[in-house]
Amino acid sequence: MFGKYDIRGKYPSEVNEENFSKAGTAIKKMMKEFKIKDFVVASDYRKSGKSLIDSLCSAPNSIFVGPMPTPCIQYRADFVGIITASHNPPEYNGLKLFLNNGTLPEKYYKKIKNLYQVSKPVKTKKVVLNKKLRKEILENYISDLPNAGNAVFDLGGGAACAVKNLFPKRLFDMPDPTFKKRYPEPKIGTLSVLEKTVKNRIGIAFDGDADRCVVIDKKMIDADVLGGYIVSKNMIDSKNIIMTVDCSSKVFSNLIEQGFNCKYCAVGIKDVEKTMRRFKDSFGFENSGHYYASNRKYVGDGIYFGLLLSNSKPNSILSYQNSLSIERTQLTVKKVNYQTVRDFLEKLGAVEFIELDGVKGITDDWSVLIRNSNTQPLARVSVEAKNKIKLKELEKEIQTALSA
């Protein structure tokens, strides 16, 4: 149930009322130890959420503010949580935790995990919605958002429905607790209605808790390319750009050429946030579709960046993607030894290496990132090249050398 950054699992086999009651007891003990007064809790609209809310909030001094996008609740400066499984399938649920303008620091999360092991469930109480605080949080968040452009927004029946009036042209704007109408992860194969509706406009789609957004401009735009577009069009006021190592080296070099100070970091929200905090003003993005800004409390905010991007002219984002001429593919191989990988990439001609998270070899013509999975006995390989011929050559070399 406890993952690297949050609580998540299938309901009710992994995540259930008893486990959430124990988690609530552990959170209460942690709050007492670190002298935290209140725990503000929100949720998405998943069917299993209602009973989990009551179970979680029965022990700690909790204030429930109802369903809303993850970035909304993160705009509280307190200790906050949102019951959501984000982009995961409908049968999942979970809990994300944040403290003082960022993700929950590791020492707090570890304390909760340890206390959970010795905690017992408590009697469940019916939690009452705090309408006043809900109104305050939503109004505060909405007041700082860009106006929507002439785009079509796919809310997917998820948490974005709580702020649906922000989006003049919208799809799936009614809460869908079982995601019958659209899968909670916006990706190729789940956005057919949006693809048919956009015509000559930009399409924006959110995941289940709206901390991510994706863009359709004639076709699905790659997430890291979208990050590069935001930067290159000066949509954010920052010269310090942080991107995870699995992002395109073409995007990285393109932004360097434009005069931006770009840095790679390991994959994951904690690593992005940690690296961003080393700079006064920064913008960060992941290949997963999360976009972060230091002036937006270092949180993934699909709503803000979706609205920002909705003001782009049709074909402008696609033109930027085409200008980069990125050919890429994803492979899986058996788990690898990183020194062996570095030696292999050096033989292929790599002249630069990034070893923050796995090994990434880079040349002017191609880049290859190989990372061992934390959950499976395999390694994931991200390959990009200047053309399809070179891409196929690299794919064959990698499979021959690392799949044996």
C-alpha positions as CSV (number, residue, x, y, z in Angstrom):
1,M,0.0,0.0,0.0
2,F,2.8,2.4,0.8
3,G,4.7,3.4,-2.3
4,K,7.7,5.6,-2.8
5,Y,5.8,8.9,-2.4
6,D,2.3,8.0,-1.5
7,I,-0.3,5.4,-0.6
8,R,-1.9,3.6,-3.5
9,G,-3.5,0.2,-4.4
10,K,-6.5,-1.8,-5.5
11,Y,-9.7,-1.3,-3.6
12,P,-10.6,-3.2,-1.4
13,S,-7.8,-5.9,-1.5
14,E,-4.9,-3.4,-0.9
15,V,-6.5,-0.2,0.0
16,N,-9.6,-0.4,2.3
17,E,-11.4,1.2,5.2
18,E,-9.4,-0.7,7.9
19,N,-6.0,0.2,6.3
20,F,-7.1,3.9,5.9
21,S,-8.2,4.0,9.6
22,K,-4.8,2.7,10.6
23,A,-3.2,5.3,8.3
24,G,-5.3,8.0,10.0
25,T,-4.1,6.9,13.4
26,A,-0.5,6.9,12.3
27,I,-1.0,10.4,10.8
28,K,-2.5,11.6,14.1
29,K,0.6,10.4,16.0
30,M,3.0,11.9,13.5
31,M,1.1,15.3,13.7
32,K,1.5,15.2,17.5
33,E,5.2,14.5,17.3
34,F,5.9,17.3,14.8
35,K,3.4,19.7,16.3
36,I,1.1,19.9,13.3
37,K,-2.3,21.3,14.2
38,D,-4.7,20.4,11.3
39,F,-5.0,17.9,8.5
40,V,-7.0,19.3,5.5
41,V,-8.3,16.5,3.3
42,A,-9.9,16.5,-0.2
43,S,-10.7,13.8,-2.7
44,D,-11.5,13.0,-6.3
45,Y,-14.8,11.4,-7.2
46,R,-13.9,7.7,-7.2
47,K,-16.7,5.5,-5.9
48,S,-14.6,4.0,-3.1
49,G,-13.6,7.5,-1.8
50,K,-16.6,8.2,0.4
51,S,-16.0,5.4,2.9
52,L,-12.2,5.9,2.8
53,I,-12.6,9.6,3.7
54,D,-14.6,8.7,6.8
55,S,-12.0,6.0,7.8
56,L,-9.0,8.2,7.3
57,C,-10.4,11.3,9.0
58,S,-11.8,9.7,12.1
59,A,-8.5,9.8,14.1
60,P,-6.6,13.0,13.2
61,N,-7.9,16.5,13.7
62,S,-9.2,16.6,10.1
63,I,-11.0,19.2,8.0
64,F,-12.7,17.7,4.9
65,V,-13.2,20.1,2.0
66,G,-14.7,17.8,-0.6
67,P,-13.8,16.8,-4.1
68,M,-11.3,19.0,-6.0
69,P,-8.2,18.8,-8.2
70,T,-5.0,17.9,-6.4
71,P,-3.4,21.3,-7.3
72,C,-6.2,23.1,-5.5
73,I,-5.7,21.5,-2.1
74,Q,-1.9,21.9,-2.4
75,Y,-2.4,25.7,-2.3
76,R,-3.1,25.3,1.4
77,A,0.1,26.0,3.4
78,D,-0.9,23.4,6.0
79,F,-0.6,19.6,6.1
80,V,-2.9,18.4,3.4
81,G,-4.0,15.2,1.7
82,I,-6.1,14.1,-1.2
83,I,-7.7,10.7,-1.5
84,T,-7.1,9.8,-5.2
85,A,-5.5,7.2,-7.4
86,S,-4.7,9.9,-10.0
87,H,-4.4,8.3,-13.5
88,N,-4.6,4.7,-12.2
89,P,-7.5,2.4,-13.2
90,P,-11.0,2.9,-11.6
91,E,-10.6,0.0,-9.1
92,Y,-7.6,1.8,-7.5
93,N,-7.5,4.5,-4.8
94,G,-4.9,6.1,-2.6
95,L,-3.7,9.1,-0.7
96,K,-1.2,11.9,-1.6
97,L,0.2,14.0,1.2
98,F,1.7,17.5,1.1
99,L,3.2,19.9,3.6
100,N,4.1,23.6,3.4
101,N,4.1,24.2,-0.3
102,G,5.5,20.9,-1.5
103,T,5.4,17.2,-1.2
104,L,5.6,15.6,2.2
105,P,9.2,15.5,3.4
106,E,10.7,12.0,3.6
107,K,11.1,12.1,7.4
108,Y,7.4,12.7,7.9
109,Y,6.4,10.0,5.3
110,K,8.8,7.4,6.9
111,K,7.4,8.2,10.3
112,I,3.8,7.5,9.1
113,K,4.9,4.2,7.5
114,N,6.6,3.1,10.8
115,L,3.7,4.2,13.0
116,Y,1.2,2.4,10.6
117,Q,2.8,-0.9,11.5
118,V,1.9,-0.5,15.2
119,S,-1.4,1.4,14.8
120,K,-4.9,0.1,15.2
121,P,-8.1,1.2,13.4
122,V,-10.5,3.4,15.3
123,K,-14.2,3.7,15.3
124,T,-15.3,5.4,12.1
125,K,-17.1,8.8,12.3
126,K,-19.1,10.5,9.6
127,V,-17.0,13.4,8.3
128,V,-18.8,16.7,7.7
129,L,-17.9,18.9,4.7
130,N,-16.4,22.2,5.7
131,K,-18.1,24.4,3.0
132,K,-16.5,27.6,4.1
133,L,-13.0,26.4,3.8
134,R,-13.8,24.6,0.5
135,K,-15.1,27.9,-0.9
136,E,-12.0,29.7,0.3
137,I,-9.6,27.2,-1.2
138,L,-11.3,27.1,-4.6
139,E,-11.6,30.8,-4.8
140,N,-8.0,31.4,-3.9
141,Y,-6.8,28.8,-6.5
142,I,-9.1,30.0,-9.3
143,S,-8.2,33.7,-8.8
144,D,-4.6,33.0,-10.0
145,L,-5.4,31.1,-13.1
146,P,-5.1,32.2,-16.8
147,N,-8.3,32.6,-18.8
148,A,-9.2,29.7,-21.1
149,G,-8.5,30.0,-24.8
150,N,-10.4,28.6,-27.8
151,A,-9.6,25.0,-26.9
152,V,-11.7,21.9,-26.1
153,F,-11.2,20.5,-22.6
154,D,-11.7,16.9,-21.7
155,L,-12.3,16.7,-17.9
156,G,-12.7,12.9,-18.1
157,G,-15.3,12.8,-15.3
158,G,-12.4,13.3,-12.8
159,A,-11.5,15.9,-10.2
160,A,-11.4,18.7,-12.8
161,C,-15.2,18.6,-12.8
162,A,-15.1,20.5,-9.5
163,V,-13.9,23.6,-11.4
164,K,-15.7,22.9,-14.7
165,N,-16.9,26.4,-15.2
166,L,-13.3,27.4,-16.0
167,F,-13.6,25.7,-19.3
168,P,-16.1,27.1,-21.9
169,K,-15.9,24.2,-24.3
170,R,-15.7,20.9,-22.4
171,L,-16.3,17.2,-22.5
172,F,-17.1,14.7,-19.7
173,D,-17.8,17.5,-17.2
174,M,-19.9,15.4,-14.8
175,P,-18.3,13.3,-12.1
176,D,-17.9,9.7,-13.2
177,P,-17.0,7.7,-10.1
178,T,-16.2,4.5,-12.1
179,F,-14.8,6.2,-15.2
180,K,-17.2,4.5,-17.5
181,K,-17.1,7.2,-20.1
182,R,-13.3,7.9,-20.2
183,Y,-10.3,6.1,-18.6
184,P,-8.6,8.2,-15.9
185,E,-5.3,8.3,-17.8
186,P,-5.3,10.6,-20.8
187,K,-3.3,8.9,-23.5
188,I,-3.4,7.5,-27.1
189,G,-6.4,5.2,-27.2
190,T,-8.5,6.9,-24.4
191,L,-9.2,10.2,-26.0
192,S,-11.1,9.3,-29.1
193,V,-14.0,11.6,-28.3
194,L,-11.7,14.6,-27.8
195,E,-9.9,13.7,-31.0
196,K,-13.1,13.8,-33.0
197,T,-14.3,17.0,-31.4
198,V,-11.3,19.3,-31.6
199,K,-11.3,19.7,-35.4
200,N,-9.1,22.9,-35.9
201,R,-8.6,23.6,-32.2
202,I,-6.3,22.6,-29.5
203,G,-7.5,19.8,-27.3
204,I,-6.5,19.6,-23.6
205,A,-7.2,16.5,-21.4
206,F,-6.7,16.0,-17.6
207,D,-6.0,12.8,-15.6
208,G,-8.1,11.6,-12.7
209,D,-6.9,14.2,-10.2
210,A,-5.9,16.9,-12.7
211,D,-2.3,17.3,-11.7
212,R,-1.4,16.3,-15.3
213,C,-2.5,17.5,-18.7
214,V,-1.9,16.4,-22.2
215,V,-2.4,18.3,-25.5
216,I,-3.7,17.3,-28.9
217,D,-2.7,19.6,-31.7
218,K,-3.7,17.5,-34.8
219,K,-2.1,14.6,-32.9
220,M,-0.9,13.9,-29.3
221,I,2.1,16.0,-28.4
222,D,4.9,14.3,-26.5
223,A,5.0,15.4,-22.9
224,D,8.6,16.5,-22.8
225,V,8.1,18.4,-26.1
226,L,5.2,20.2,-24.5
227,G,7.5,21.2,-21.6
228,G,10.0,22.6,-24.1
229,Y,7.2,24.5,-25.9
230,I,6.1,26.1,-22.7
231,V,9.7,27.3,-22.1
232,S,10.5,28.4,-25.6
233,K,7.4,30.5,-25.9
234,N,8.2,32.2,-22.6
235,M,5.0,31.1,-21.0
236,I,6.8,30.9,-17.7
237,D,9.1,33.5,-16.1
238,S,12.2,31.4,-15.5
239,K,15.6,30.7,-17.1
240,N,16.3,27.7,-14.9
241,I,14.8,24.6,-16.4
242,I,14.7,21.2,-14.7
243,M,13.7,18.0,-16.7
244,T,13.9,14.4,-15.8
245,V,16.6,12.3,-17.4
246,D,14.1,10.4,-19.5
247,C,13.1,13.6,-21.4
248,S,14.4,14.1,-24.9
249,S,18.0,15.2,-25.3
250,K,16.8,17.1,-28.4
251,V,14.5,19.2,-26.2
252,F,17.3,19.7,-23.7
253,S,19.8,20.9,-26.4
254,N,17.2,23.1,-28.1
255,L,16.5,25.0,-24.9
256,I,20.2,25.3,-24.2
257,E,20.6,26.9,-27.6
258,Q,17.9,29.4,-26.7
259,G,19.9,30.5,-23.7
260,F,18.1,28.6,-20.9
261,N,20.0,27.1,-17.9
262,C,18.9,23.4,-18.2
263,K,19.6,20.6,-15.7
264,Y,18.7,16.9,-15.7
265,C,17.4,15.2,-12.6
266,A,16.4,11.7,-11.6
267,V,12.8,10.6,-12.5
268,G,10.1,11.3,-9.9
269,I,8.4,14.3,-8.3
270,K,10.7,14.3,-5.2
271,D,13.8,14.6,-7.4
272,V,12.2,17.3,-9.6
273,E,11.2,19.3,-6.6
274,K,14.6,18.9,-4.8
275,T,16.5,20.1,-7.9
276,M,14.1,23.0,-8.6
277,R,14.5,24.3,-5.0
278,R,18.2,24.8,-5.6
279,F,17.3,27.7,-7.9
280,K,15.4,30.9,-7.0
281,D,13.1,30.7,-10.0
282,S,12.6,27.5,-11.9
283,F,10.3,25.4,-14.1
284,G,10.4,21.7,-14.2
285,F,8.8,18.9,-16.1
286,E,8.6,15.1,-16.4
287,N,8.0,12.8,-19.3
288,S,4.8,11.7,-17.5
289,G,3.1,15.1,-18.3
290,H,3.6,16.8,-14.9
291,Y,4.7,20.5,-15.1
292,Y,5.9,22.4,-12.1
293,A,6.8,26.0,-11.4
294,S,8.5,27.4,-8.3
295,N,6.0,30.3,-8.1
296,R,3.2,27.7,-8.1
297,K,4.5,25.9,-5.0
298,Y,6.4,23.1,-6.8
299,V,3.3,21.1,-7.5
300,G,2.1,19.4,-10.7
301,D,-0.7,21.6,-11.9
302,G,-2.6,20.3,-14.9
303,I,-5.3,22.9,-14.6
304,Y,-2.9,25.9,-14.7
305,F,-0.8,24.7,-17.5
306,G,-3.7,23.3,-19.5
307,L,-5.4,26.8,-19.4
308,L,-2.0,28.4,-20.3
309,L,-1.6,26.1,-23.3
310,S,-5.2,26.5,-24.4
311,N,-4.3,30.0,-25.7
312,S,-1.8,28.6,-28.2
313,K,-2.7,28.9,-31.9
314,P,-3.6,25.6,-33.6
315,N,-0.6,23.9,-35.3
316,S,1.9,26.0,-33.2
317,I,2.6,23.2,-30.7
318,L,2.8,20.6,-33.5
319,S,5.1,22.8,-35.5
320,Y,7.5,23.0,-32.5
321,Q,7.4,19.2,-32.2
322,N,8.1,18.7,-35.9
323,S,11.0,21.2,-35.8
324,L,12.8,19.0,-33.3
325,S,12.7,16.0,-35.7
326,I,12.7,13.4,-32.9
327,E,12.4,9.8,-33.8
328,R,12.1,7.6,-30.7
329,T,11.0,4.2,-29.3
330,Q,10.7,2.4,-25.9
331,L,12.2,-1.1,-25.3
332,T,12.5,-3.4,-22.3
333,V,15.4,-5.7,-21.7
334,K,16.6,-7.9,-18.8
335,K,17.9,-6.1,-15.7
336,V,21.3,-4.6,-16.4
337,N,24.6,-3.8,-14.7
338,Y,25.2,0.0,-15.2
339,Q,28.9,-0.3,-15.7
340,T,28.2,-2.9,-18.5
341,V,25.7,-0.5,-20.0
342,R,28.1,2.4,-19.9
343,D,30.8,0.3,-21.6
344,F,28.2,-0.7,-24.3
345,L,27.1,2.8,-25.0
346,E,30.7,4.0,-25.2
347,K,31.4,1.4,-27.8
348,L,28.3,2.7,-29.7
349,G,29.9,6.1,-29.8
350,A,28.4,8.0,-26.8
351,V,30.4,11.1,-26.0
352,E,28.4,12.3,-23.0
353,F,27.0,10.3,-20.1
354,I,24.3,11.2,-17.6
355,E,24.2,8.8,-14.6
356,L,21.6,10.4,-12.3
357,D,19.1,7.6,-12.8
358,G,20.4,4.7,-14.8
359,V,22.8,5.5,-17.6
360,K,22.1,7.9,-20.5
361,G,24.5,8.0,-23.4
362,I,24.3,11.0,-25.8
363,T,25.8,12.0,-29.2
364,D,24.8,14.7,-31.7
365,D,22.7,12.0,-33.6
366,W,21.2,9.9,-30.8
367,S,20.7,9.3,-27.1
368,V,19.9,6.1,-25.2
369,L,18.7,5.9,-21.6
370,I,18.7,2.6,-19.8
371,R,17.1,2.4,-16.3
372,N,16.4,-0.7,-14.1
373,S,12.8,-0.9,-12.9
374,N,12.2,-0.6,-9.2
375,T,9.3,-3.0,-9.2
376,Q,10.1,-5.6,-12.0
377,P,13.1,-7.7,-13.0
378,L,13.7,-5.7,-16.2
379,A,15.2,-2.5,-17.5
380,R,13.5,0.2,-19.5
381,V,15.2,1.7,-22.5
382,S,14.4,5.0,-24.1
383,V,16.0,5.5,-27.6
384,E,15.9,8.6,-29.8
385,A,17.7,9.3,-33.0
386,K,17.8,11.9,-35.9
387,N,16.0,9.6,-38.3
388,K,14.1,6.3,-38.5
389,I,17.1,4.4,-40.1
390,K,19.4,5.3,-37.2
391,L,16.6,4.4,-34.7
392,K,16.2,0.9,-36.1
393,E,20.0,0.4,-36.1
394,L,20.2,1.4,-32.4
395,E,17.2,-0.8,-31.5
396,K,18.8,-3.8,-33.1
397,E,22.2,-3.2,-31.4
398,I,20.5,-2.8,-28.0
399,Q,18.3,-5.9,-28.3
400,T,21.3,-8.0,-29.5
401,A,23.6,-6.8,-26.7
402,L,21.2,-6.6,-23.8
403,S,18.4,-9.1,-24.4
404,A,20.6,-12.2,-24.4
